[in-house]
């Protein structure tokens, strides 16, 4: 409550971060990410140092599984 409620511009910050860098279109993109979800044209994903492909939607799961991240929720 000290910093107040997030503004609309803050809420779209992650979307801007994912689209801030334009990369070339990959012609032979991967079929599935490491969680078995299909990678379709236009999907945003990353490839880690070990070569694992992770869709943007599965980033939280990746952090939990591979990095041991713990997420908390305040009430």
C-alpha positions in Angstrom: 0.0 0.0 0.0 3.0 2.3 0.4 3.5 2.6 -3.4 -0.2 2.6 -4.2 -2.0 0.7 -6.9 -0.2 -0.1 -10.2 -1.1 2.1 -13.1 -2.3 0.8 -16.4 1.1 1.5 -17.9 2.7 -0.7 -15.3 0.3 -3.5 -16.0 1.4 -3.7 -19.7 5.1 -3.5 -18.8 5.7 -7.2 -19.4 4.0 -7.1 -22.8 6.3 -4.3 -23.8 9.3 -6.1 -22.5 8.5 -9.2 -24.6 7.9 -7.2 -27.7 10.7 -4.5 -27.2 13.2 -6.4 -29.2 12.4 -7.4 -32.8 13.9 -10.7 -33.8 13.9 -12.2 -37.2 11.1 -14.7 -37.9 12.2 -18.2 -37.5 11.2 -20.3 -40.5 11.5 -23.7 -38.8 10.3 -22.9 -35.3 10.1 -25.7 -32.8 6.9 -27.9 -32.6 6.5 -28.1 -28.8 8.0 -26.4 -25.7 9.4 -28.4 -22.8 5.9 -28.6 -21.2 4.3 -30.2 -24.3 2.4 -27.1 -25.5 2.4 -26.5 -29.2 4.5 -23.6 -30.5 2.4 -21.8 -33.2 3.3 -19.0 -35.5 3.3 -15.7 -33.6 3.9 -17.3 -30.2 6.5 -15.8 -28.0 9.1 -18.2 -26.5 12.7 -18.4 -25.3 15.4 -21.0 -25.5 17.6 -21.3 -22.3 21.3 -22.3 -22.3 20.4 -26.0 -22.1 18.3 -25.7 -25.3 14.9 -26.0 -23.6 12.1 -24.1 -25.3 9.6 -22.4 -23.1 6.5 -20.5 -24.2 5.7 -17.2 -22.5 2.7 -18.7 -20.9 4.8 -21.3 -19.2 7.5 -19.0 -17.9 6.3 -19.2 -14.3 6.3 -23.0 -14.4 9.9 -22.9 -15.8 11.0 -20.6 -13.0 9.5 -23.0 -10.4 10.9 -26.2 -12.0 14.3 -25.1 -13.2 15.3 -22.2 -10.9 13.4 -23.2 -7.7 11.5 -19.9 -7.5 8.8 -19.6 -4.9 5.9 -17.3 -5.6 4.0 -15.6 -2.7 0.6 -14.0 -2.7 -0.3 -11.3 -0.1 -3.7 -11.0 1.3 
